Amino acid sequence: MLLSKFVEGVKLYKILIMKGKFALYYDFIEEENLIVIKFFRSTKQKPLE
């Protein structure tokens, strides 16, 4: 099962949460084992993509 996908338009990963009502856009810095959340948006807002 695919939990997130990479969005080329914004160069971030996207995951839907809370039964698809919200989207988290994040980046993963592998060297530091760090996840950086860039955007938290409602799916009713205009998409970033």
Order of alpha helices (4+ residues) and beta strands (2+ residues): beta-beta-beta-beta
